[in-house]
Amino acid sequence: MNSKQKILVLFPNPNPERNYKIIHTAHEFTSVCPVTGQPDFGKITLEYIAEGLCVELKSYKLYLQSFRNDGIYFEAVTNKILNDLVELMQPRYMKITSDFNMRGGISSVIEAVYQSPNFSFLSNE
């Protein structure tokens, strides 16, 4: 478990017998461009179908805030968040969407997806 993961608090899924989607949106995500050192601002959306565990929101907020001073590319931070959460929570399905503000005339949206090998997303729709 890395130091960022230690911030996260989990709790038991109250309805593990049902596939239901949980969506959390953090509108004030910040990190730092590793090339220019300038701040990057964006919105991070976490969507998941829990297996046994859910993430507690205050700890998730603190986890996201821990990236504030990190020099990290959009693609790397999106996949880092997904990897950290999947490792701890072992969800049935999880998607992280990072929607970064425009910089130099270009905005960026990054999506990273995980699906458990034993879970069929189509059966949930």
Summary of the structure (lengths in Angstrom):
residues: 125
radius of gyration: 14.9
end to end distance: 33.1
largest distance: 47.6
contacts: 348
relative contact order: 0.22
helix: 26%
strand: 41%
